[in-house]
Amino acid sequence: MNETGFYDLPDELKMLQETVRRFMEREVRPAEDKAPYDAYTLPDDVLAALRVKARGAGLWNVQTPAEYGGAGLSLLGQCVVAEEAAKCRMGAYIAACGAFGFDPPNVIFKGSREQIEKYALPTVETGEKTFVAISEPGGGADPARAITTRAERKGDRYVINGTKLWITGAGQSRWGILFARTGPDKGRAGITSFIVEIDRPGLTISPIRVIRSYSPYELNFQDYEVPVEDRLGEEGEGFKLAESWLVHERMPYAAGTIGVAQAALDLALAWARERKTFGQPLADRQAIQWMVADSEVELRAARLLVYQAASRADLGHDVKIDASVCKLHGTETAGRVVDRCIQILGGMGVAAEMPLERWYRELRIKRIGEGPSEVHRMVIARDLLGTRLKAA
């Protein structure tokens, strides 16, 4: 902590934070302001120009190891970037409007050299999207029980049948990672991971309309064939890979929601200082003062939880519970803060010319993605009470 009560980041991360902040203010937001209100992408030429500048600033694929062409940031560094990069109209939903590229799932780097060269390296170079397919119509909170998509080995191939639901980015991706069941009676030990390509026969992709402008997708696999060399890891190692991806992602995910909420609070503070009712600034009203005070306290706490979890991960600690704590608290805090900020702005809070109502819709989804709040409460409670769920 420093004298202001904020977590004292290392000097190099303070510099990184300021670099991202300047990039967002000078490059991303002016470009975004020219896009339609509910746009979820920028014109190709505009995005390409931003990406050239991001590479030059060392902000390209910040999660990807440097040896594979990314920035290779620590997890704490990734969280610092995620918070600042979310301070745009597209928010944590598409950080920096895609200017920093889209990192491939971290588990691809646990694959073979051939898999990394075929899939990861071209993706890092282009910044294109990929996807991770875990959730299914029967539920996705407990993969040990919820995954029913089957992968049956037949010679040098696996034949996959089943449905995945709520898969972000699938419609804009060339490939992704699928988790399917190879052992029907083995619980978590029966889950295996595969690299799947979009343009192979047997896969149908359909968008699912939700409350934001950008749709997740339903993936239907019918006798879809995957060569054995596209299995990621050994049979039965899929659950460990899924957990590794989820635990890692939850910290930057939470940091992004905090960035959105901080941007909303800054906007509400400026409004409260300038807006007058009955001859007095809103800032003089106790009801407003309490809303901004509660928001500031909760955001400080949420940020500290994220920084603590990421720092522990960088030191090599098991952070499964830490990740659940910061994801749960961060997403719920962000939702409350943006809701208060809408209330402070009144009618303008839900006007399309302001970003608040769009952020509100996005943050409602964030309480479900990467594991719903209720599941994280269950995980935390079972750890405290010593009643961990046994593998099915």
Sequence and secondary structure as in RCSB ss.txt:
>XXXX:A:sequence
MNETGFYDLPDELKMLQETVRRFMEREVRPAEDKAPYDAYTLPDDVLAALRVKARGAGLWNVQTPAEYGGAGLSL
LGQCVVAEEAAKCRMGAYIAACGAFGFDPPNVIFKGSREQIEKYALPTVETGEKTFVAISEPGGGADPARAITTR
AERKGDRYVINGTKLWITGAGQSRWGILFARTGPDKGRAGITSFIVEIDRPGLTISPIRVIRSYSPYELNFQDYE
VPVEDRLGEEGEGFKLAESWLVHERMPYAAGTIGVAQAALDLALAWARERKTFGQPLADRQAIQWMVADSEVELR
AARLLVYQAASRADLGHDVKIDASVCKLHGTETAGRVVDRCIQILGGMGVAAEMPLERWYRELRIKRIGEGPSEV
HRMVIARDLLGTRLKAA
>XXXX:A:secstr
  TTSS    HHHHHHHHHHHHHIIIIIHHHHHTS TT SS  HHHHHHHHHHHHHTT SSTTS GGGTS    H
HHHHHHHHHHT STTGGGGGGGGTT     GGGGGS HHHIIIIIHHHHHHT EEEEE   TT SS HHHH   E
EEEETTEEEEEEEEEEETTGGGEEEEEEEEES TTSGGGGEEEEEEETTSTTEEEEE   SSSS  EEEEEEEEE
EEGGGEESSTT HHHHHHHHHHHHHHHHHHHHHHHHHHHHHHHHHHHHH EETTEEGGG HHHHHHHHHHHHHHH
HHHHHHHHHHHHHHTT   HHHHHHHHHHHHHHHHHHHHHHHHHHGGGGG TTSSHHHHHHHHHHHTTTTS HHH
HHHHHHHHHHT      
